[in-house]
Every structure is written in structure tokens, then in C-alpha cells.
Amino acid sequence: MSKIHELTAEQLLGAYRSRELSPVEALEAIFSRIDALEPSLHAFITETRELAMSQAREAEQAWRSSEEQESSPLLGVPITLKDLVDLKGVPTTMGSLVTSREPANRDELFVERLRDAGAVFLGKTNTSEFGLAAQTMNRLGPSTANPWNLERTAGGSSGGAAAACAAGYGPLHHGTDGGGSVRVPAAYCGVVGLKPTGRRIPRRARAAGMSQISTDGVLARTIADAALMLDITAGPHPDDPAPFRGQGVDFASAARPASLKDLKIACATQLGGPTPCEPLIARRVEAAAAILRDAGASVAEATPDITDPNRVFPTLSAVGAAANYGPLCEGREDDLSDYTRGSLRRGSSLTGVQVAEAYAGLDRLRRQMDAWFDDFDILLMPTSAIAAHPHGARIDEIAGQPVNPWMISILYTPLANLVQAPTIAMPAGLDAEGMPISVQLMAREGSDALAIRCAAILEEAGLNEASPLAPV
């Protein structure tokens, strides 16, 4: 058997079922892994070891008493939660000095589902302040480092989750994605990042101004594990005021590789506006396209003729930040990170006309992509135009072309948020400096299973060519 920290969720469950391993033994091994690496990685804001051990002991007893795993599909599997969501009994810091340190009095809706499924909660992972930045930096402590190179960023805002995943802190990790915050860290850290259809995973409240573009997601080292977690967390809940009401889907079944006959896939490195990309990453997109073609899909180079997403996204992101966090931060500006202050300032200075224009652009973009998906099932493109860069680096060009430094890592990701599309970042090998690179698969809203199906083909064919665990 592989080292315990290397095991996937599926492998852990198999080892529990065969009595080769117990949940307590698995947890102790992961604690050892965290103890060895966390002083350098800073993936956690809060560890919950007492809770985790209690849950592992309960799971171990359940396995010993032959209770059916069917009713607890994650029985004894370690998992982390991004510190933007509530876990009962634990503060939700949101990566900020201005938030309350009172323990949450209940779980978020999908956290309840994970608890009921038998998950073992390791703790709350690091995030940029309020999840607003594409690097995991805040004033609570050191920035999260990339397990592939500690001098590089893990991305953001789910950088703690991605670093934990790549380092072997358990197989399953929650993240949130409002513009690429699951997929970019997944790309930088060489893991799978699944952003489902918007609102597919339930919440008790939908943040003002951001509910149309942000959703919860999954980071894992295999597409099968990501699909397993999505199966457990997805689906409408009566306490969610605005759920996605699509039909129930067996995502785990979609993660089994199968023929892609009759699927139409478009391959693109340009997206609405100037989107320069490192040549090696563009070649890995081409390699992924070849794999999908060999699996039976019809593949063509086709760039969507759409409004530039990066003309719409910054306004919606800024106004969402101001609406959600402005009142909380009023009078506490000195306690905020520079990025948060800038976001709140931009959002509060927007006029009603500017916001209305952005929402008109959003409506136009959604209609354009809806029409485009009449001709194609999947859009294949880079996840990030670059690999992970040094902490805090200012980058204003890619492949010799100028870019907005604020958008450097999210040139290809906001589109999926704006149109609510399910999108999966898949590891695609390493660059010349040994850093992970990634491609992403986007499907029409509600067609998560199609994206998962294609991701499974890429994984089985070995697109990654690298270990799913970082050599930290």
C-alpha cells in the first residue's frame, strides 16, 4: 500500500473496508505529515485536531461494527474547509483581523452534508482576506507557500486548500471560486480544481453582488475524488434562497472514463480579449485536445465570439466586495490588507450607471455563450496563462505581450463564473522550472457531468506526466 498521506479518498475507503487501515491510523499519519510540512507551508488558519480525532474514533467504531458505508460515504475520510464558511464550534476568520472570533453556532449547509457523510474535519484552510485576492496573503500570518517551490505562491484565494491537497494533508478539500479561486490554486499546485455549476452546492445566504458569479468547489488529486465530494455536497436545500434546480446527477459515474463519441469540443487560447499565454501551456492545451480527439470527440480550434469577460468581471467583483464587506470594515481600514482596501475603495466609488452597464454586459455575455454552446459541448483552454510566480511578484507581460498585473493569473477563469458554467482545472505536467501547469474544461451550465467525463479521459491518458503530490 502507498504511504497513507498519498492515498485518495477512494483508496482510503477501500483500506477501511478491507481492514488494512483504520480511520485513526490514517488521521495520525496525516497529522504527522502536517507537523512536518506546515511550518513551511502555512496552509491552515485553524486546525481542529480534537474534533478530527473524535470523528475518526467514531468512524473507526462504525467500521468495526460493520455499519454500511452506503449511509456514510465519506466515513473516516479527512477533509479541509476553506475559512470562508462556517464549521460549528470554530471561528470563521475569512482571513481578516476585523471578523469576529466567536465560534460558529452551526455548520454551513454543505458542511452539514459532509459531517453526515462521516467526513473528518482537519481544520480551516488559509485564504486571502475575504477571498478577494488571487494570492493567499492576509494579515493573520505568513502567506501560503507552494509545495512545489516554497518561494512561489500557491495562488488564491483557495491557496491553503490547494497547498494542503498537493502536500498530502488528506485527499479532499473545499474551496470557493468567484473568479478562479479554486482553479488557479489548483493549477499552481498541480491538483484537480472543480468549480461546479453556480449555486449547485447550497448555502444559507447568497452574498450580495457576488451570488451570480461565486460558488463552492472541490480540490482533490483525482477527478474521481472530486466527483465523490460533489455528489455529497450538491443538490437543492430548502434553506438555500437561490439554488440551482437541475436534475440530480451521479457525478461519480461520470468520472469513469468512457467514449467521447458525438461530443464536440472547441480548443482556444484566446478568450474575448487579448489573452497572451506561455507557449508551453498552449502546447499542453493542444496535447489535451489530441487526447480528447483520440477518445472519439470532434475537436476544432474555435474561439468564442464574446464580450471580453475581463471588462465585466472587475466591476462585479468590486461592487460585490463593497456590498458584502464594506459595512463590516468601516472604521477598521487600518486593519485591512492593501488589496482589500483597494477593492472596497473601487467598489464604493462605482456609479449606478457603471454597475448597470456591467450587468448589461453580463446578460449579453450569457446570451453569447448560450448560443455558442449550441455548437459545442466543451471549451478547452488554459487554466492560467502562467505557472506559479514568486510571492508578491508584479508581472505585467506574458510571452512578450503586456497584461494588466491585476488580472495576471485570471485571464481565463472569470468567464465560467460569469456564465455559471461548470469548469474543471486538470494538471497538465510541469514547466521548465518544475512548476505545475494546467488546462481547464468548461461545459454549459448544468452539464457538470460532461466536463467530469472529459477530465477522466485526460487523467487516464496521463496528461499530467507528474506526481499528484508535490515533492515538498
Beta strands, then each sheet from edge to edge (+ up, - down):
strand 1: 44-47
strand 2: 78-82
strand 3: 120-125
strand 4: 145-146
strand 5: 149-153
strand 6: 172-177
strand 7: 192-195
strand 8: 215-220
strand 9: 264-267
strand 10: 298-301
strand 11: 378-382
strand 12: 397-398
strand 13: 401-402
strand 14: 423-430
strand 15: 436-443
sheet 1: 1+ 3- 2- 6- 8+ 7- 14+ 15- 11+ 9+ 10+
sheet 2: 4+ 5-
sheet 3: 12+ 13-
end
